[in-house]
Amino acid sequence: MTRHRFSVEDFHRMVEAGILSEDDRVELLEGEVVELSPVGKRHMAAVKKLMDAFFPLQARRQALLQVQDPLRLSPDTEPQPDLAILRFREDFYAGKIPEAEDALLVIEVAESSLDYDLKVKLPLYAKAGVPEVWVVDLESRRVHVFRAPEGGAYRVAEAVEGGPLEALGLSIPLEEVLP
């Protein structure tokens, strides 16, 4: 079976043509349009708690918070992470979609998507050079932390089940990000 792969530009043209709407819960991964998992209440609460924890960085204009918006990783891959902490730009990325090199930290919240986030999305973030990725596992109440990308994997991986999460000069108690 032959599959047709789409570029990021094709993907955006599908939205412009009305084939996909901006409200469709889809993302482009390695040329394929993939439907995202439904978002539950615990997932929504976790994203809001994470935004609150990282808001001081945006308030001090040290970073920008991006919630469930595209992050271009390659010409054929544009996921929509639950939260991306981006390098600060005065124009708030009005002129371009943020790319992997703009990301300081990417966070995926997994209520029913843990395997998908770890096995499919994580290698794409590593391959693109995103320096740090967190996968918040709501079922096990832990955060998988990945740092130091090399090729399609991260050299440093740990699961935080207690104690604080450390990133970008912040120390965030685990209970502050779990609903």
C-alpha positions in Angstrom: 0.0 0.0 0.0 1.3 3.4 -1.0 0.8 6.3 1.4 0.8 9.9 0.4 2.9 12.0 2.8 2.1 15.6 3.4 4.4 18.5 4.0 3.8 21.2 6.6 2.8 23.5 3.8 0.3 20.9 2.4 -1.1 20.6 5.9 -1.7 24.3 6.2 -3.2 24.5 2.7 -5.7 21.8 3.8 -6.8 24.2 6.6 -7.0 27.2 4.2 -9.1 25.1 1.8 -11.5 24.0 4.5 -10.5 20.3 4.3 -9.4 20.6 7.9 -10.6 23.2 10.3 -8.5 25.0 12.9 -10.7 23.3 15.5 -9.9 19.8 14.3 -7.8 17.9 16.9 -5.1 16.8 14.5 -1.4 17.2 14.0 1.1 16.3 11.3 3.7 13.6 12.2 6.2 12.5 9.6 3.9 13.5 6.8 0.8 11.8 8.2 -2.3 13.6 9.6 -2.9 12.1 13.1 -6.0 12.6 15.2 -5.3 13.6 18.8 -6.8 11.9 21.8 -9.8 13.6 23.4 -8.9 15.9 26.3 -10.4 14.9 29.7 -10.9 17.1 32.7 -7.8 15.9 34.5 -5.8 16.6 31.3 -7.2 20.2 31.1 -6.5 20.8 34.8 -2.9 19.5 34.5 -2.3 21.9 31.5 -3.7 24.8 33.5 -1.5 23.9 36.5 1.6 23.7 34.3 0.8 27.1 32.8 0.5 28.6 36.2 3.8 27.1 37.4 5.7 28.5 34.3 3.9 31.8 34.1 6.6 33.7 36.1 8.9 33.1 33.1 6.5 34.8 30.8 5.7 37.6 33.3 9.5 38.4 33.4 9.7 38.1 29.6 12.2 35.3 29.9 10.0 32.9 27.9 6.6 32.5 26.2 4.1 29.8 27.0 2.4 28.1 24.1 -0.6 25.9 24.7 -1.7 23.2 22.2 -0.3 25.2 19.2 1.9 23.9 16.4 5.7 23.5 16.9 7.5 22.8 13.6 10.1 20.1 14.0 10.8 19.4 10.3 9.3 20.0 6.9 6.8 17.2 7.5 6.3 17.2 11.2 4.3 19.7 13.2 2.9 18.4 16.5 0.8 20.4 18.9 2.3 19.7 22.3 0.2 20.4 25.3 2.6 23.1 26.5 5.8 24.5 24.9 8.0 26.9 26.8 9.6 29.1 24.0 12.4 31.5 23.8 11.0 35.0 24.3 10.3 37.1 21.2 9.0 40.6 21.3 6.6 39.8 18.4 5.2 36.7 20.2 6.0 34.7 17.0 3.5 36.7 15.0 5.6 36.2 11.9 6.3 32.5 12.1 5.3 29.2 13.6 7.8 28.3 16.4 10.4 25.7 15.5 12.3 23.1 17.5 15.2 25.6 18.1 12.7 28.0 19.7 11.6 25.5 22.3 13.2 25.5 25.7 10.9 22.8 27.1 8.1 20.8 25.6 5.4 19.1 27.9 3.0 16.4 26.9 0.2 15.5 29.3 -0.8 11.8 29.1 -4.2 10.7 30.4 -4.7 8.0 27.8 -1.8 8.6 25.4 1.3 7.6 27.4 2.6 5.0 25.0 2.0 7.3 22.0 3.7 10.2 23.7 6.7 8.1 24.7 7.1 5.9 21.6 6.0 8.2 18.7 6.3 11.8 19.7 9.3 11.7 22.1 11.7 10.4 19.4 10.5 13.2 17.0 11.3 15.8 19.6 14.8 14.2 20.2 15.5 14.0 16.5 14.6 17.7 16.2 16.9 18.6 19.1 14.3 19.9 21.6 16.5 20.2 24.7 14.0 18.9 27.3 10.7 17.1 27.2 8.4 16.2 30.1 5.6 13.6 29.8 3.2 14.0 32.6 1.7 10.6 33.4 -1.6 11.3 35.0 -2.4 7.6 35.7 0.9 6.9 37.5 1.1 10.4 39.0 4.7 10.9 37.8 6.6 13.0 35.3 9.0 11.4 32.8 11.8 13.9 32.2 14.0 13.7 29.2 17.2 15.8 28.5 20.2 15.9 26.2 18.9 14.8 22.8 21.1 12.8 20.6 19.9 11.4 17.3 16.4 10.1 17.9 16.7 9.6 21.7 17.5 11.4 24.9 20.6 10.5 26.8 19.2 11.5 30.2 15.8 10.1 31.3 14.3 10.0 34.8 10.8 9.5 36.3 10.0 12.0 39.0 7.5 10.6 41.5 8.2 12.8 44.4 10.1 16.0 45.1 10.4 19.0 42.9 10.7 19.3 39.1 13.6 21.5 38.0 13.6 23.4 34.8 14.6 26.8 33.5 15.6 28.1 36.9 12.3 27.0 38.5 11.7 24.4 41.2 8.2 23.1 40.9 6.7 20.7 43.5 5.2 17.7 41.7 1.9 18.1 43.4 1.6 21.5 41.9 1.4 20.1 38.4 -0.8 17.0 39.0 -4.5 17.5 39.4 
